[in-house]
Amino acid sequence: MSFSLPTVQFDSELLRKYDQAVPRYTSYPPATELKPEFELVDFRAGIAVGNYKKTPLSLYCHIPFCETPCYFCGCNTVITQRKEVAEPYLDYTVRHIRQMADLIDSRRPVEQMHWGGGTPNYLSLSQIEKLWAAINQHFRFAPKAEISIEVNPRYLDRQYVLFLKDLGFNRISFGIQDFNPQVQEAVNRIQPEDLLFNVMDWIREAGFESVNVDLIYGLPFQTLNTFRDTIHKTIKLDPDRIAVFNFAYVPWMKPIQKRLPQEALPKGPEKLDILQMAIEDLSGNGYVFIGMDHFAKPNDELSIAQRQGKLHRNFQGYTTKPESDLIGFGVTSISMLHDVYVQNHKRLKDFYRAIDENVLPIERGVSLSQDDVIRRTAIMELMCQFQLSKDDFEEKYHLSFDRDFDEYFGTERYELKKLEADGLVRLYHNRIEVTPAGRLLIRNIASAFDSYLKHKTNTNFSKAI
């Protein structure tokens, strides 16, 4: 199957029409389907299957602490300047790592590891080393494993950056959000331009293989011109990957957002202008639009994997690592096995109590049916490759012995026909293709295959644009 990707076509009328609340599909079923009524035996069984198949591993460590709140943040964080809280958390997380290692075959290679938060560089260098040593003691890393960490540039210096690289991290990500001082003050994240360029200089000096930066559009006091300035300064930084996230104003879910000046938020039409400008300027300066909100240089692994039809997606976002079991360590982390997803306790005291009782600190989970697995494949093919081969699909799931793709998704064909009429997809006898106009609305297209969404009247998902 050919994987020549279409260019992006910006259609403001379609974007307004489809600006609906839909999942981001870092998983299917979405994380909202994880429930407290879950049998831990299913998770253990899922790990046993991975052990039997020697499925590679992707590890995630969550460091929840931040010194100060960012008012736009939607992450699970603990805001405190009392650095002593990190030590007991590390002790419990190390115990959690040992707990999981006892279940997992030590011969399974780790092909990917990511530390996120919160603020992982909230930890001291000795604490970083302690957590690193615990993971390396129990897990075996593949020779070319991707080992990444998120950092807050406000709490970095050259020594810290060089230490991370010397320890073994080879990829790094940091948030910019916006270069404009007025915007930074409004969201309580002041980081001068000189600081950001210094951090990038240290990262390049250390020799990290890949650098990702995050931007957010839709923040208070942003305008088309101010965000264009942010885009151009980001291009000057020359990161390998750039994420341009849409800010979701949901103060009923994230009360910290009530501190934002609501009247200063850019309105819908201006947000669309900002998005269009960002896509055009990044694309015009050599970045490839990977999908949704991600851009990468043409020689980046994400761009190459997409051209080859080998791009994948999990709770950590777009990835080049196929068929890995994702194992999450620490509070609120999510583990994603082939047919089981679980999330750890969100509150520290619950996480600590479970570890003390020597039980898995899992708060909720979901076991996938075969229908879930089939629908997940359809959704992820569209999210990652922007096209889907019905023939390949039928062969993989033996649908031709029972019913073909169109028969299996007979109910969904009505929704797909509507999407085709609006110019978002092209439907062929043996494949589905996303059009240039549909690439920006890929979440809406993927949702056509979401059987859970059909039964929901109210959702807490962010809007597509």
GISUL-V896275 format. One record per run of one state. SS is the DSSP state (h for helix, s for strand, l for the rest). FROM is the first residue (numbers start at 0). LEN is the number of residues. If there is no record, write none. Layout:
BEGIN
<<SS | FROM | LEN> <SS | FROM | LEN>>
END
This chain:
BEGIN
<<l | 0 | 11> <h | 11 | 6> <l | 17 | 3> <s | 20 | 1> <l | 21 | 9> <h | 30 | 3> <l | 33 | 1> <s | 34 | 1> <l | 35 | 4> <h | 39 | 14> <l | 53 | 3> <s | 56 | 7> <l | 63 | 1> <s | 64 | 2> <l | 66 | 11> <s | 77 | 2> <l | 79 | 5> <h | 84 | 17> <l | 101 | 7> <s | 108 | 9> <l | 117 | 2> <h | 119 | 3> <l | 122 | 2> <h | 124 | 14> <l | 138 | 1> <s | 139 | 12> <l | 151 | 1> <h | 152 | 3> <l | 155 | 2> <h | 157 | 10> <l | 167 | 3> <s | 170 | 7> <l | 177 | 3> <h | 180 | 6> <l | 186 | 6> <h | 192 | 14> <l | 206 | 3> <s | 209 | 8> <l | 217 | 2> <s | 219 | 1> <l | 220 | 3> <h | 223 | 14> <l | 237 | 3> <s | 240 | 6> <l | 246 | 8> <h | 254 | 5> <l | 259 | 2> <h | 261 | 3> <s | 264 | 1> <l | 265 | 2> <h | 267 | 17> <l | 284 | 2> <s | 286 | 5> <l | 291 | 2> <s | 293 | 4> <l | 297 | 3> <h | 300 | 7> <l | 307 | 4> <s | 311 | 3> <l | 314 | 2> <s | 316 | 3> <l | 319 | 5> <s | 324 | 5> <l | 329 | 4> <s | 333 | 3> <l | 336 | 3> <s | 339 | 5> <l | 344 | 3> <h | 347 | 9> <l | 356 | 5> <s | 361 | 6> <l | 367 | 2> <h | 369 | 16> <l | 385 | 1> <s | 386 | 3> <h | 389 | 8> <l | 397 | 1> <h | 398 | 3> <l | 401 | 3> <h | 404 | 4> <l | 408 | 3> <h | 411 | 10> <l | 421 | 3> <s | 424 | 3> <l | 427 | 3> <s | 430 | 4> <l | 434 | 4> <h | 438 | 9> <l | 447 | 5> <h | 452 | 3> <l | 455 | 7> <s | 462 | 1> <l | 463 | 2>>
END
